Amino acid sequence: MKKIRGLLALLLLTVASGAQAQKFGWVDTEFIMAKMPEYAKAQLELNTYSDTWQKEIEVQKKDLDKLYRNYAAEEVVLTEPMKKKRQDEILKQEQDIKTYQNKQFGYEGQIFKKRQELNKPVQDKVFEAVEKVAKKKQLAVLFDKSGDLTMLYTNPAHDYTEFVLEELGLGAEDRNQPGPRGTVKTVAPPKTPVDANFETDSGTPTQSPAAKPVRATKKTATKKSPK
């Protein structure tokens, strides 16, 4: 997501320069991509490549182990030149395995390049949807919560993730809001006060322990609202 992160970093600098009053929001691109079928398909294909290359490495390691065992079993009967030749073969096999492993799984190796190749169409699609949402909602800045920027606090009211999902045709009808809805709090109705002369089941009147004589207070006139 370098393209998106680069844009967001530039927009962050704009905010820091004095555009704080402008409207902004944030999205979670990792969450968005996880909802996309094409992203899941890309990951399956990437796993296929990874499994294939890993199996090839395992075969090479088995061949190397065989060389080790043969050398250990025959070492006592080998001449020094023959030992040196066998040792060189083993060393070369070790180096070949390391080279192949780095080529496939090392820094910027084949798995890295394949991941970029397979994910690019998905990332471009997300970027286009983010751009559309930003324009529709008139946002000056849209941060990526899953990006390199450290977001210590995120207000759900500024979350536009669901709008991007909606733009991609993956939005949920009950969640297409800029932030998750909070739980509705209800106030319990007051309890009915206990009558001072409440009768028990036996018919004997009893007085509530909390009941106290009430002093008469002067009533204040209340002004009626005009009809």
C-alpha positions in Angstrom: 0.0 0.0 0.0 2.9 2.4 -0.6 0.8 4.5 -2.9 -1.8 5.0 -0.3 0.7 5.5 2.6 2.6 8.1 0.6 -0.5 10.1 -0.1 -1.6 9.9 3.6 1.8 11.0 4.8 1.6 14.0 2.5 -1.8 14.8 3.7 -0.6 14.5 7.3 2.0 17.2 6.6 -0.7 19.4 5.2 -2.7 19.1 8.4 0.4 19.9 10.5 0.9 23.0 8.4 -2.4 24.6 9.4 -5.2 22.7 7.9 -6.5 21.3 11.2 -9.9 22.8 10.7 -10.6 20.8 7.5 -12.6 17.7 7.6 -10.7 14.4 8.0 -11.2 10.7 8.7 -9.5 7.3 8.7 -10.0 3.9 7.2 -8.5 0.4 7.9 -7.2 -0.9 4.6 -6.2 -4.3 6.0 -9.7 -4.8 7.2 -11.1 -3.7 3.9 -8.8 -6.1 1.8 -9.6 -9.0 4.1 -13.3 -8.6 3.0 -12.4 -8.7 -0.7 -12.8 -12.1 -2.5 -10.0 -11.1 -5.0 -7.6 -10.6 -2.1 -8.4 -14.0 -0.6 -7.8 -15.5 -4.1 -4.4 -13.7 -4.3 -3.4 -15.1 -0.9 -4.3 -18.7 -2.0 -2.2 -18.3 -5.1 0.7 -16.9 -3.1 0.4 -19.8 -0.7 0.6 -22.2 -3.6 3.9 -20.6 -4.8 5.2 -20.7 -1.2 4.3 -24.3 -0.7 5.9 -25.4 -4.0 9.2 -23.6 -3.3 9.3 -24.9 0.3 8.8 -28.5 -0.9 11.7 -28.0 -3.4 13.9 -26.8 -0.5 12.9 -29.8 1.6 13.9 -32.2 -1.2 17.3 -30.5 -1.5 17.8 -30.8 2.3 17.0 -34.5 2.1 19.7 -34.9 -0.6 22.1 -33.0 1.6 21.3 -35.2 4.6 22.0 -38.3 2.4 25.4 -36.9 1.5 26.2 -36.3 5.2 25.2 -39.9 6.1 27.1 -41.5 3.3 30.2 -39.5 4.1 30.0 -40.4 7.8 29.6 -44.1 7.0 32.5 -44.2 4.6 34.9 -41.7 6.2 37.2 -44.3 7.7 38.0 -45.9 4.4 38.4 -42.7 2.4 41.7 -41.2 1.5 42.4 -37.6 2.3 41.9 -36.4 -1.3 38.6 -38.3 -1.4 37.5 -36.8 2.0 38.3 -33.4 0.6 36.2 -34.0 -2.5 33.2 -35.3 -0.5 33.5 -32.3 1.9 33.5 -29.9 -1.0 30.4 -31.6 -2.4 28.6 -31.2 0.9 29.7 -27.6 1.3 28.5 -26.8 -2.2 25.1 -28.4 -1.6 24.7 -26.4 1.6 25.6 -23.1 -0.3 23.2 -24.0 -3.1 20.3 -24.6 -0.7 21.0 -21.3 1.1 21.2 -19.4 -2.2 17.9 -20.9 -3.5 16.2 -20.2 -0.2 17.3 -16.6 -0.2 16.2 -16.3 -3.8 12.7 -17.5 -3.1 12.1 -16.2 0.5 14.8 -13.7 1.2 14.6 -9.9 1.1 12.9 -8.9 -2.2 12.9 -12.5 -3.2 10.4 -14.2 -5.4 7.7 -14.5 -2.7 8.1 -10.7 -2.1 7.7 -10.0 -5.8 4.8 -12.3 -6.2 3.0 -10.7 -3.2 3.4 -7.3 -4.8 2.2 -8.6 -8.2 -0.8 -10.4 -6.9 -1.9 -7.7 -4.4 -1.4 -4.6 -6.7 -4.8 -4.9 -8.4 -6.5 -5.2 -5.1 -4.6 -2.3 -3.6 -5.4 -0.1 -6.6 -9.1 -1.0 -6.3 -9.0 0.0 -2.6 -7.2 3.2 -3.4 -9.8 4.2 -6.0 -12.6 3.5 -3.6 -10.9 5.6 -0.9 -10.4 8.4 -3.3 -14.1 8.4 -4.2 -15.3 8.3 -0.6 -12.9 11.2 0.2 -14.4 13.3 -2.6 -18.0 12.4 -1.8 -17.6 13.2 1.9 -15.5 16.3 1.1 -12.6 15.0 3.3 -9.3 16.8 3.2 -7.4 13.9 4.9 -8.0 10.2 5.1 -5.5 8.3 7.3 -4.8 4.6 7.0 -5.1 2.9 10.5 -3.2 -0.1 9.3 -0.4 2.0 7.7 3.0 3.1 8.9 1.5 6.1 10.7 1.1 5.6 14.4 -2.4 6.4 15.5 -2.5 6.5 19.3 -6.2 7.3 19.4 -9.0 7.0 16.8 -12.4 8.5 17.2 -15.1 6.1 15.7 -17.0 9.1 14.5 -14.3 9.6 11.9 -14.1 6.0 10.7 -15.0 5.8 7.0 -14.0 2.2 6.5 -17.6 1.0 6.0 -18.1 3.7 3.4 -15.1 2.4 1.4 -16.5 -1.2 1.7 -19.9 0.2 0.5 -18.1 1.8 -2.5 -16.6 -1.6 -3.3 -20.0 -3.3 -3.0 -19.1 -5.0 0.2 -20.8 -2.7 2.7 -23.2 -4.0 5.3 -26.5 -2.2 5.5 -26.4 -2.0 9.3 -22.8 -0.6 9.4 -22.6 2.0 6.7 -21.9 4.8 9.2 -18.7 6.7 9.8 -18.4 5.0 13.2 -19.9 2.1 15.1 -23.1 2.8 16.9 -22.9 2.8 20.7 -25.2 0.8 22.9 -28.5 2.5 23.8 -28.7 3.1 27.5 -32.2 3.1 29.1 -33.1 4.6 32.5 -35.0 2.2 34.8 -38.4 3.6 35.8 -38.6 4.7 39.5 -40.1 2.2 42.0 -43.6 2.9 43.3 -43.2 4.3 46.8 -44.4 2.1 49.6 -47.7 3.3 51.2 -47.4 4.1 54.8 -50.6 2.2 55.6 -49.8 -0.8 53.3 -51.6 -3.9 54.4 -49.8 -7.2 54.8 -51.2 -10.6 53.7 -52.6 -10.9 57.3 -54.6 -7.7 56.9 -52.5 -5.9 59.5 -51.6 -2.4 58.5 -47.9 -1.6 58.6 -45.7 1.4 58.1 -42.7 1.6 55.9 -39.4 2.0 57.9 -38.4 4.7 55.5 -41.7 6.6 55.9 -41.2 9.9 57.8 -43.6 12.7 58.6 -43.6 15.3 55.9 -43.6 18.9 56.9 -46.0 21.3 55.2 -44.3 23.6 52.8 -45.5 26.8 51.3 -46.7 26.2 47.7 -45.3 28.6 45.2 -47.5 29.7 42.4 -46.5 28.4 39.0 -47.0 30.4 35.9 -49.0 28.7 33.3 -47.7 28.7 29.8 -49.8 30.7 27.3 -52.1 28.6 25.3 
